[in-house]
């Protein structure tokens, strides 16, 4: 597949690095040659210095042969315009990163389709949705629903009190209500086998069905707390979108140390309480009632500030903490600390775009990108290798596991004797870089 990425910023560079592992034909366009230099020398892709809104630049990138054109520059107008030009020159499918939530409304979809933009991605909106999910389910680190919740993937940090700690997976095989799909231990993600054990402080990724989610609470020694009061550090665009989406559900207080920004926040977030102050100051946190809030969400521009803010607020009484950590290299360290849920716009945007790579119909295929692993929902095609016998006899790759499937609209877990049928939507957990190999099994 030929893919052109316009914009070598954080999202574009991260996406290019991921896709370069997948044996795709990747070209990255940016006006700044300095941003392209690192990508060009370290990854399996092509780069082109030039404007993504230039007809000549797009022709030079062979956009007429492009299967997927992704515009993720920092400028919304440039992204939409470059998609329009790319489509007119022959690109099969286009994706534009946007900053305006109004564009996502259903009544505007036909307008963008006529302009040549097939899909819109708003990372701040995706992040706000992740925050709401985390606040509704305080006991998990990650919560993914596939196929309208028929299969649920849950990431949980287990402590010493969890009944499954110290047990090998083969000892848990009799409990058929969940499947341990992966284990994150310190800086390593493990696709486990039967002789692997679960240890205290592991982040364990379970696959289950909606009827058995409560079983995970029990075996992990967790309780789910109802969140009502939320304190937010930083009046970012994510904070604004979160307040607008969840102002009716939670009592939200946003603290920011920029007076002008606070005035604008008061207009944009009428349902939230806006406080001018520095949430890095413990006295400010105490004065604003940190010991009385249920959750603390850190959304400043600094990953380090967000991590430290969550650690401090946890010590001062906040039950649930959520940190925006945009530095990918910090995520493993942050997950090892007493923080809670990590939000990363690059991973969320990448997950959304990966859907388009797995299937022409993005509604029937999903891919959820973690820091160093991927979770894909892929449809098994007739005569594909994955349908040729029981799962235990398929000799699957070591860096993947089949966690569950949806058949005739109903979710079910997969065992060794399960035979995957054409048309099944199969949930696969694999290490980063393996999704291309995995996809071949299903086609």
PECORJO-V652770 format. One record per pair of residues at least 4 apart in sequence whose ideal C-beta (glycine too) atoms are under 7 Angstrom apart, sorted by the first residue. I is the first residue (numbers start at 1). J is the second residue. If there is no record, write none. Layout:
# PECORJO-V652770
((I & J) (I & J))
This chain:
# PECORJO-V652770
((1 & 24) (1 & 25) (1 & 67) (1 & 68) (1 & 357) (2 & 25) (2 & 65) (2 & 66) (2 & 67) (3 & 19) (3 & 24) (3 & 25) (3 & 26) (3 & 67) (3 & 68) (3 & 70) (4 & 27) (4 & 29) (4 & 61) (4 & 63) (4 & 66) (4 & 69) (5 & 12) (5 & 15) (5 & 16) (5 & 26) (5 & 28) (5 & 70) (5 & 72) (6 & 29) (6 & 52) (6 & 70) (6 & 71) (6 & 72) (6 & 73) (6 & 82) (7 & 12) (7 & 30) (7 & 52) (7 & 71) (7 & 72) (7 & 73) (8 & 12) (8 & 13) (8 & 28) (8 & 30) (8 & 35) (8 & 36) (8 & 39) (9 & 13) (9 & 72) (9 & 73) (9 & 74) (10 & 14) (10 & 326) (10 & 346) (11 & 15) (11 & 72) (11 & 97) (11 & 123) (11 & 346) (11 & 349) (12 & 16) (12 & 28) (12 & 72) (13 & 17) (13 & 39) (14 & 18) (14 & 328) (14 & 346) (14 & 350) (15 & 19) (15 & 70) (15 & 350) (15 & 353) (16 & 20) (16 & 26) (16 & 28) (16 & 39) (16 & 43) (16 & 45) (17 & 43) (18 & 350) (19 & 24) (19 & 26) (20 & 26) (20 & 43) (20 & 44) (20 & 45) (21 & 432) (21 & 433) (22 & 435) (22 & 436) (23 & 436) (26 & 45) (26 & 46) (27 & 45) (27 & 46) (27 & 48) (27 & 61) (28 & 36) (28 & 39) (28 & 45) (28 & 47) (29 & 48) (29 & 50) (29 & 52) (29 & 57) (29 & 61) (30 & 35) (30 & 36) (30 & 49) (31 & 49) (31 & 50) (31 & 51) (33 & 37) (33 & 49) (36 & 40) (36 & 47) (36 & 49) (37 & 41) (38 & 42) (39 & 43) (39 & 45) (39 & 47) (40 & 47) (48 & 57) (48 & 60) (48 & 61) (50 & 54) (50 & 57) (51 & 57) (52 & 57) (52 & 71) (52 & 73) (52 & 78) (52 & 82) (53 & 78) (53 & 81) (53 & 82) (53 & 85) (54 & 58) (55 & 59) (55 & 85) (56 & 60) (57 & 61) (58 & 63) (58 & 85) (58 & 86) (58 & 89) (59 & 63) (59 & 89) (62 & 66) (63 & 69) (63 & 86) (63 & 89) (63 & 90) (63 & 91) (64 & 89) (64 & 90) (66 & 86) (66 & 91) (66 & 92) (67 & 92) (67 & 93) (68 & 92) (68 & 93) (68 & 356) (69 & 83) (69 & 86) (69 & 91) (69 & 94) (70 & 95) (70 & 353) (71 & 79) (71 & 82) (71 & 83) (71 & 95) (71 & 96) (71 & 97) (72 & 79) (72 & 97) (73 & 78) (73 & 79) (75 & 79) (76 & 80) (76 & 98) (76 & 99) (76 & 100) (77 & 81) (78 & 82) (79 & 83) (79 & 96) (79 & 97) (79 & 98) (80 & 84) (80 & 96) (80 & 115) (80 & 117) (81 & 85) (82 & 86) (83 & 87) (83 & 94) (83 & 96) (83 & 116) (83 & 117) (84 & 88) (84 & 115) (84 & 116) (84 & 117) (85 & 89) (86 & 91) (86 & 94) (87 & 91) (87 & 94) (87 & 116) (88 & 116) (93 & 118) (93 & 356) (94 & 116) (94 & 117) (94 & 118) (95 & 118) (95 & 119) (95 & 121) (95 & 353) (95 & 356) (96 & 117) (96 & 120) (97 & 121) (97 & 123) (97 & 349) (98 & 103) (98 & 120) (98 & 122) (101 & 122) (101 & 125) (101 & 241) (103 & 108) (103 & 112) (103 & 120) (104 & 120) (104 & 122) (104 & 125) (108 & 112) (109 & 113) (110 & 114) (111 & 115) (112 & 117) (112 & 120) (113 & 118) (119 & 356) (121 & 349) (121 & 352) (121 & 353) (122 & 126) (123 & 127) (123 & 345) (123 & 348) (123 & 349) (124 & 128) (124 & 237) (124 & 238) (124 & 241) (124 & 345) (125 & 129) (125 & 241) (126 & 130) (126 & 348) (126 & 349) (126 & 352) (127 & 131) (127 & 238) (127 & 324) (127 & 343) (127 & 345) (127 & 348) (128 & 132) (128 & 238) (128 & 241) (128 & 242) (128 & 245) (129 & 133) (130 & 134) (130 & 343) (130 & 348) (131 & 135) (131 & 242) (131 & 297) (131 & 322) (131 & 343) (132 & 136) (132 & 245) (132 & 246) (133 & 137) (133 & 143) (134 & 322) (134 & 341) (135 & 227) (135 & 230) (135 & 250) (135 & 295) (135 & 320) (137 & 143) (137 & 224) (138 & 224) (138 & 225) (138 & 227) (138 & 319) (138 & 320) (139 & 156) (139 & 217) (139 & 222) (139 & 223) (139 & 224) (140 & 154) (140 & 155) (140 & 156) (141 & 155) (141 & 156) (141 & 157) (141 & 203) (141 & 341) (142 & 154) (142 & 155) (143 & 154) (144 & 153) (144 & 368) (144 & 375) (145 & 149) (145 & 152) (146 & 150) (146 & 151) (146 & 153) (146 & 366) (146 & 377) (146 & 427) (147 & 151) (147 & 377) (147 & 406) (147 & 411) (147 & 425) (149 & 210) (150 & 209) (150 & 406) (150 & 410) (150 & 411) (151 & 207) (151 & 209) (151 & 404) (151 & 406) (151 & 411) (151 & 427) (152 & 208) (152 & 209) (152 & 210) (152 & 213) (153 & 181) (153 & 205) (153 & 207) (153 & 375) (154 & 206) (154 & 208) (154 & 216) (155 & 203) (155 & 205) (156 & 203) (156 & 204) (156 & 206) (156 & 216) (156 & 220) (156 & 222) (157 & 201) (157 & 203) (158 & 162) (158 & 164) (158 & 165) (158 & 198) (158 & 200) (158 & 202) (158 & 204) (158 & 220) (159 & 200) (159 & 221) (160 & 165) (160 & 200) (161 & 221) (162 & 219) (162 & 220) (162 & 221) (163 & 219) (163 & 221) (164 & 172) (164 & 198) (164 & 219) (165 & 198) (165 & 199) (165 & 200) (166 & 197) (167 & 171) (167 & 172) (167 & 197) (167 & 198) (168 & 194) (168 & 195) (168 & 196) (168 & 197) (169 & 180) (169 & 192) (169 & 194) (169 & 196) (170 & 194) (170 & 195) (176 & 413) (177 & 208) (177 & 212) (177 & 215) (178 & 206) (178 & 207) (178 & 208) (178 & 212) (178 & 215) (178 & 216) (179 & 206) (179 & 207) (179 & 403) (179 & 404) (179 & 413) (179 & 414) (180 & 192) (180 & 204) (180 & 206) (181 & 205) (181 & 206) (181 & 207) (181 & 401) (181 & 403) (181 & 429) (182 & 189) (182 & 190) (182 & 191) (182 & 192) (182 & 205) (182 & 373) (182 & 429) (183 & 190) (183 & 192) (183 & 196) (183 & 198) (183 & 202) (183 & 204) (184 & 189) (184 & 202) (184 & 203) (184 & 335) (185 & 190) (185 & 199) (185 & 202) (186 & 336) (187 & 332) (189 & 372) (189 & 373) (189 & 431) (190 & 196) (191 & 398) (191 & 399) (191 & 400) (191 & 401) (191 & 429) (191 & 431) (192 & 196) (198 & 202) (198 & 204) (203 & 335) (205 & 429) (206 & 216) (207 & 403) (207 & 404) (207 & 413) (207 & 427) (208 & 212) (208 & 213) (208 & 216) (209 & 411) (214 & 218) (215 & 219) (216 & 220) (217 & 222) (217 & 223) (217 & 224) (225 & 294) (225 & 319) (227 & 250) (227 & 294) (227 & 295) (227 & 320) (228 & 250) (228 & 251) (228 & 294) (229 & 251) (229 & 292) (229 & 293) (229 & 294) (230 & 250) (230 & 251) (230 & 252) (230 & 293) (230 & 294) (230 & 295) (230 & 297) (231 & 253) (231 & 255) (231 & 288) (231 & 290) (231 & 293) (231 & 296) (232 & 239) (232 & 252) (232 & 253) (232 & 254) (232 & 255) (232 & 297) (232 & 299) (233 & 255) (233 & 279) (233 & 298) (233 & 299) (233 & 300) (233 & 309) (234 & 239) (234 & 256) (234 & 298) (234 & 299) (234 & 300) (235 & 239) (235 & 254) (235 & 256) (235 & 261) (235 & 262) (235 & 265) (236 & 299) (236 & 300) (236 & 301) (237 & 241) (238 & 242) (238 & 299) (238 & 324) (239 & 243) (239 & 254) (239 & 299) (240 & 244) (240 & 265) (240 & 268) (240 & 269) (241 & 245) (242 & 246) (243 & 247) (243 & 252) (243 & 254) (243 & 269) (243 & 271) (243 & 272) (244 & 269) (246 & 250) (247 & 252) (247 & 271) (247 & 272) (248 & 271) (252 & 272) (253 & 272) (253 & 273) (253 & 275) (253 & 288) (254 & 265) (254 & 269) (254 & 272) (254 & 274) (254 & 275) (255 & 275) (255 & 277) (255 & 279) (255 & 284) (255 & 288) (256 & 261) (256 & 262) (256 & 265) (256 & 276) (257 & 277) (257 & 278) (258 & 262) (259 & 263) (259 & 276) (260 & 264) (261 & 265) (262 & 266) (262 & 274) (262 & 276) (264 & 268) (265 & 269) (265 & 274) (266 & 274) (269 & 274) (275 & 288) (277 & 284) (278 & 284) (279 & 284) (279 & 285) (279 & 309) (280 & 305) (280 & 309) (282 & 286) (282 & 312) (283 & 287) (284 & 288) (285 & 290) (285 & 313) (285 & 316) (286 & 290) (289 & 293) (290 & 313) (290 & 316) (290 & 317) (290 & 318) (291 & 316) (291 & 317) (293 & 318) (294 & 319) (294 & 320) (295 & 318) (295 & 319) (295 & 320) (295 & 321) (295 & 322) (296 & 310) (296 & 313) (296 & 318) (296 & 321) (297 & 322) (298 & 306) (298 & 309) (298 & 310) (298 & 323) (298 & 324) (299 & 324) (300 & 305) (300 & 306) (302 & 306) (303 & 307) (303 & 325) (303 & 326) (303 & 327) (303 & 330) (304 & 308) (305 & 309) (306 & 310) (306 & 323) (306 & 324) (306 & 325) (307 & 311) (307 & 323) (307 & 325) (307 & 330) (307 & 334) (307 & 337) (307 & 339) (308 & 312) (309 & 313) (310 & 314) (310 & 321) (310 & 323) (310 & 339) (310 & 340) (311 & 315) (311 & 337) (311 & 338) (311 & 339) (312 & 316) (313 & 318) (313 & 321) (314 & 318) (314 & 321) (314 & 338) (320 & 340) (321 & 339) (321 & 340) (322 & 340) (322 & 341) (322 & 343) (323 & 334) (323 & 339) (323 & 342) (323 & 343) (324 & 343) (325 & 330) (325 & 331) (325 & 334) (325 & 342) (325 & 344) (326 & 344) (326 & 345) (326 & 346) (328 & 346) (328 & 371) (330 & 334) (331 & 335) (331 & 342) (331 & 344) (331 & 371) (332 & 336) (332 & 371) (333 & 337) (334 & 339) (334 & 342) (335 & 342) (344 & 348) (345 & 349) (346 & 350) (347 & 351) (347 & 369) (347 & 370) (347 & 371) (348 & 352) (349 & 353) (350 & 354) (350 & 369) (351 & 367) (351 & 368) (351 & 369) (354 & 358) (354 & 367) (354 & 369) (355 & 362) (355 & 365) (355 & 366) (355 & 367) (356 & 362) (358 & 365) (358 & 367) (358 & 376) (358 & 378) (358 & 439) (359 & 364) (359 & 365) (359 & 379) (361 & 365) (364 & 379) (364 & 425) (365 & 377) (365 & 378) (365 & 379) (366 & 376) (366 & 377) (367 & 374) (367 & 375) (367 & 376) (367 & 435) (368 & 374) (368 & 375) (369 & 374) (370 & 374) (372 & 431) (372 & 432) (373 & 429) (373 & 430) (373 & 431) (373 & 432) (374 & 430) (374 & 432) (374 & 435) (375 & 427) (375 & 429) (376 & 428) (376 & 435) (376 & 438) (377 & 425) (377 & 427) (378 & 426) (378 & 428) (378 & 439) (378 & 442) (379 & 423) (379 & 425) (379 & 442) (380 & 384) (380 & 386) (380 & 387) (380 & 420) (380 & 421) (380 & 422) (380 & 423) (380 & 424) (380 & 426) (380 & 442) (381 & 422) (381 & 442) (381 & 443) (382 & 422) (384 & 441) (384 & 442) (384 & 443) (385 & 441) (386 & 394) (386 & 420) (386 & 426) (386 & 441) (386 & 442) (387 & 420) (387 & 421) (387 & 422) (388 & 394) (389 & 393) (389 & 394) (389 & 419) (390 & 416) (390 & 417) (390 & 418) (390 & 419) (391 & 402) (391 & 414) (391 & 416) (391 & 418) (391 & 420) (392 & 416) (392 & 417) (396 & 400) (397 & 434) (397 & 437) (399 & 430) (399 & 431) (399 & 434) (400 & 428) (400 & 429) (400 & 430) (400 & 434) (400 & 438) (401 & 429) (402 & 414) (402 & 426) (402 & 428) (403 & 414) (403 & 427) (403 & 428) (403 & 429) (404 & 411) (404 & 412) (404 & 413) (404 & 414) (404 & 427) (405 & 412) (405 & 414) (405 & 420) (405 & 424) (405 & 425) (405 & 426) (405 & 427) (406 & 410) (406 & 411) (406 & 424) (406 & 425) (407 & 412) (407 & 421) (407 & 424) (414 & 418) (420 & 424) (420 & 426) (428 & 438) (430 & 434) (430 & 435) (430 & 438) (434 & 438) (435 & 439) (439 & 443))
